[in-house]
Amino acid sequence: MAGITDADFLNKVIPQGFNVATLGGYSLDEPTIEASKKIIERGRREFDFPLDEIFTHIENEVNSIKKVHGNVKVSANVRSTTPQPIIEVGNIENLDIVEINCHCRQDEIVAIGCGQEMLNRADLKDFISQVVDNVRSEVSVKIRANVDGIDTLKIASLIEDAGADYLHIDAMKKGVFEADWELLRNICNNVNIKVIGNNSVNSRANLEKMIDTGVDGFSIARSIISGNLDFNITDF
């Protein structure tokens, strides 16, 4: 939810039971920043910070959350065409997790080889490994499932082999208004990396389905905007 998930928003919703809060997504280099501006121009929300401000901004946002919720892990979801800016974010002192965005499907981001288009990179494993080997934080990789031409299970194994700590999956399935529970179950049964399930966690019934796939955790995005979930996260 780029343009929404800032420190003010997260500080309001963390008390509902979250133990990790994710800032972002943030664009970190010139190509992704320009793409974000184009997205804003057509009326969609995005974070818009120039290159000389973005890293300080993320650091300040992390600290704003830590001051209020010191026991909560803070993650930053970021986009870049090269590993180095992501490495810089991953070395922010109080940031717990840097998350590589291989998920965004906005045309402007995909056109520059970022977001879900990262899944087509021949050097994706090396890209992730460079980040893993050069940051103090943990590393998460967020992907979109069932992208045309992409074997999601193969990508999951690649991310594990690259040394990432978390695989965060938007288990989207085209034409279906629920997560791809079968795919999630298959991935959880075939990788050892910690899997965070995303998509359709908007009711107690769906959260139970998510847990039953074997995920290590779950994330909630749009259904938290209202601030009124119809279930208690801490029950799970």
Helices and strands as residue ranges (DSSP letters): H 7-13, G 14-16, E 20-27, H 30-41, H 54-68, E 73-79, H 83-90, E 97-102, H 107-110, G 115-120, H 124-133, E 138-144, H 152-161, E 166-170, H 181-188, E 194-198, H 204-212, E 217-219, G 222-224, G 233-235
